[in-house]
């Protein structure tokens, strides 16, 4: 009986979070009107100078409750590894670095494919510690899955990999 009550409570709290997230009066409705708008909002909210707090509430409202941010790393001996982070885990692990060091990520190209109520975006980025740094310290591609619930766009998942000498960004993903 105790397990049943626990399961019911877990289900109720999960349902409340999903309903609350979907029915939130959104302070930034322009962030979620189009696939391009939500990508622009994503880059804007994670970017800022050292010492500046990010608007993590705005960040949270870009994503579905179950969304994952998944970086891919390359192993020194070959192959790759991934790590799937929930939104809160991303905020707690990456947030302090972004705020302490300064971080500006800018899109330098994108491709958007849409069908029905979903979209896939290949968004090529450059990252700098300061907005006016001449050269980026990192570049890569975000593979972003989006879903439209009929009212707005949501980020479902982001899978990304940084560029390397062995894996340069193809020119077809820069510009556009």
CORLIN-V294253 format. One record per backbone hydrogen bond with DSSP energy under -1.0 kcal/mol. NH is the residue of the N-H (numbers start at 1). CO is the residue of the C=O. E is the energy in kcal/mol with one decimal. If there is no record, write none. Layout:
BEGIN
NH_CO_E, NH_CO_E
END
This chain:
BEGIN
5_1_-2.2, 6_2_-2.1, 7_3_-2.5, 8_4_-2.4, 9_5_-2.5, 10_6_-2.5, 11_7_-2.5, 12_8_-2.6, 13_9_-2.7, 14_10_-2.4, 15_11_-2.7, 16_12_-2.6, 17_13_-2.1, 18_14_-2.2, 19_15_-2.7, 20_16_-3.0, 21_17_-2.6, 22_18_-2.4, 23_19_-2.0, 31_28_-1.8, 32_29_-1.2, 38_34_-2.1, 39_35_-1.8, 40_36_-2.4, 41_37_-2.3, 42_38_-2.1, 43_39_-2.2, 44_40_-2.3, 45_41_-2.6, 46_42_-1.5, 47_43_-1.1, 48_103_-2.8, 51_99_-3.9, 52_49_-1.9, 56_54_-1.6, 59_55_-2.0, 60_56_-2.6, 61_57_-1.7, 62_59_-1.8, 63_60_-1.4, 64_155_-2.3, 67_64_-1.4, 68_156_-1.0, 69_85_-2.7, 70_158_-3.9, 72_160_-2.4, 73_81_-3.2, 75_79_-1.8, 78_75_-1.7, 81_73_-2.6, 83_71_-1.6, 85_69_-2.5, 90_86_-2.5, 91_87_-2.4, 92_88_-2.4, 93_89_-2.2, 94_90_-2.9, 98_94_-2.5, 99_95_-2.5, 100_96_-2.3, 101_97_-2.9, 102_98_-1.4, 103_48_-2.6, 104_128_-2.9, 106_126_-2.7, 108_124_-3.0, 111_122_-1.8, 113_120_-2.7, 115_118_-2.5, 118_115_-2.3, 119_146_-1.8, 120_113_-2.9, 121_144_-2.7, 122_111_-2.5, 123_142_-2.9, 124_109_-2.5, 125_140_-2.6, 126_106_-2.3, 127_138_-3.1, 128_104_-2.5, 133_130_-2.0, 137_127_-2.2, 138_127_-1.2, 140_125_-1.8, 141_161_-2.1, 142_123_-2.8, 143_159_-3.5, 144_121_-3.1, 145_157_-2.5, 146_119_-2.9, 147_154_-2.2, 148_117_-3.0, 149_152_-1.7, 153_32_-2.5, 154_147_-2.3, 155_62_-2.9, 156_145_-2.9, 157_145_-1.1, 158_68_-2.1, 159_143_-2.7, 160_70_-2.3, 161_141_-1.7, 163_139_-3.9, 164_167_-1.3, 173_170_-2.2, 174_171_-1.8, 175_108_-3.5
END
